Amino acid sequence: MTRKKIQKIIDALETEYHSKSTGYSSKNILDVLIAIKLSQNTTDKSSHKAYTNLRSKYKSWEDVMNAPLNNIKELIKVCGLANTKAPQIKTMLKEMKARYGKLDLDFLHSKSNQDIYGELLQYNGLGVKTISCVLAFAMGRSVFPVDTHVHRVLNRTGIVKANTPEKTFEQATEIIPDDEKVSFHTNLIKFGRNRCRAVNPLCNNCFIYKECEWSEKKFYKERNKETEVIENNFIIVEHI
């Protein structure tokens, strides 16, 4: 796919979803990190509820660190996998306090992206996607996180040709303009939820249909010609 065509898709999604942004660099790094951690394998709405529960009960992340594990599990159970996420968060906070002397990650602003990946990958339960979201949404870096929606849409449209999110991340990092990375990521999530769905995509109601190179688009355009779009545009990092 040509860069001109890629830019046309970027612009079309921006016109539809209005998520033009270069990041949210004024946000607290640890706040965003834990919010994204809670959002793993669940919806943004349920993970936001879990995040809000924690922040309402405890005044600081140090209070969360010292809280009984079962209390944390109960507060975040709404987002699922509480038996995994709660101990990982509690352990991560303890390890950060021991390593840095306080629960403050502002020192990361002075580090390169590569060094930040290396630093945060030390913690169990944090992967490249989560750290990429922290870089983009808490630190204002030009990083392009790839989740299942982004991976699916980029490959269906033909912007990349990759069989794993990791390879999509590598290819997209090279071809998506730096000043478009954060907003395009956000817009792709909304587009993937609302139209280019994993199951039964609404190709009948697709504003980039002509640009899309997916071989099955004609089938789904006909199959879903009477189906309307139900919008779900809640993004957790926009509410932290």
Residue pairs with C-beta under 8 A, 6 or more apart in sequence:
1 157
1 158
1 159
1 213
3 175
5 211
6 159
6 175
6 176
7 177
8 208
8 211
9 157
9 159
9 208
9 211
10 176
10 177
10 180
10 184
10 187
12 207
12 208
12 211
13 184
13 187
13 188
13 190
13 191
13 208
14 20
14 183
14 184
14 187
16 187
16 191
16 207
17 186
17 187
17 190
17 191
17 233
19 183
19 186
19 187
19 190
19 235
20 183
21 182
21 183
21 186
22 140
22 142
22 179
22 182
22 183
23 136
23 137
23 139
23 140
23 141
23 142
23 182
24 32
24 137
24 138
24 140
24 237
24 238
25 138
25 139
25 140
27 137
27 138
27 237
27 240
28 138
28 240
29 105
29 106
29 108
29 134
29 138
29 139
30 61
30 103
30 104
30 105
31 138
31 240
32 133
32 134
32 137
32 138
32 237
32 240
33 105
33 120
33 126
33 130
33 134
33 138
34 51
34 54
34 61
34 89
35 47
35 48
35 51
35 236
35 237
35 240
36 130
36 133
36 134
36 137
36 236
36 237
37 85
37 88
37 89
37 92
37 125
37 126
37 130
38 47
38 50
38 51
38 76
38 79
38 85
38 89
39 47
39 79
39 236
40 81
40 85
40 125
40 130
41 80
41 81
42 79
42 80
42 81
43 79
44 234
44 235
44 236
45 234
46 78
46 79
46 80
47 79
47 236
48 234
48 236
48 239
49 78
49 79
50 75
50 76
50 77
50 78
50 79
51 236
51 240
53 75
53 76
53 78
54 64
54 72
54 75
54 76
57 67
57 71
57 75
58 64
58 67
60 103
61 93
61 103
62 93
62 97
62 103
64 72
64 89
64 90
64 93
65 90
65 93
65 94
65 97
65 103
67 90
69 86
69 87
69 90
72 82
72 86
72 89
72 90
73 82
73 83
73 86
74 82
76 82
76 85
76 86
79 85
84 125
85 125
88 124
88 125
89 125
91 124
92 123
92 124
92 125
92 126
93 103
95 122
95 123
96 103
96 105
96 123
97 103
100 107
108 116
108 119
108 139
109 139
111 119
113 135
113 141
113 143
116 131
116 134
116 135
116 139
117 128
117 131
120 126
120 130
120 131
120 134
121 127
121 128
121 131
128 166
128 169
129 145
129 146
129 147
129 165
129 169
132 143
132 144
132 145
132 146
132 169
133 145
133 237
135 141
135 143
136 142
136 143
136 144
136 145
136 181
136 182
136 185
137 182
137 237
142 178
142 179
142 181
142 182
143 173
143 181
143 182
144 150
144 169
144 172
144 173
144 176
144 181
144 182
144 184
144 185
145 169
145 185
146 154
146 165
146 166
146 168
146 169
146 172
146 185
147 165
147 189
148 165
148 192
148 198
149 188
149 189
149 191
149 192
149 193
149 196
150 165
150 168
150 172
150 185
150 188
150 189
150 192
151 162
151 164
151 165
151 168
152 192
152 196
152 198
153 188
153 191
153 192
153 196
154 160
154 162
154 168
154 172
154 188
155 161
155 162
155 168
156 196
156 201
156 212
156 213
156 214
156 217
157 208
157 211
157 212
157 213
157 214
158 212
158 213
158 214
159 172
159 175
160 167
160 168
160 171
160 172
160 175
161 171
162 168
162 170
162 171
176 184
186 235
186 238
189 235
190 231
190 232
190 233
190 235
192 198
193 232
193 233
194 202
194 229
194 230
194 231
194 232
194 233
195 201
195 202
195 203
195 205
195 206
195 229
196 202
196 206
200 220
200 223
200 224
201 220
201 224
202 220
202 224
202 227
202 229
203 209
203 212
203 214
203 217
203 218
203 219
203 220
203 221
203 224
204 220
204 221
204 222
204 223
204 224
204 225
204 226
204 227
205 224
205 227
205 228
205 229
206 212
206 217
206 221
209 217
209 221
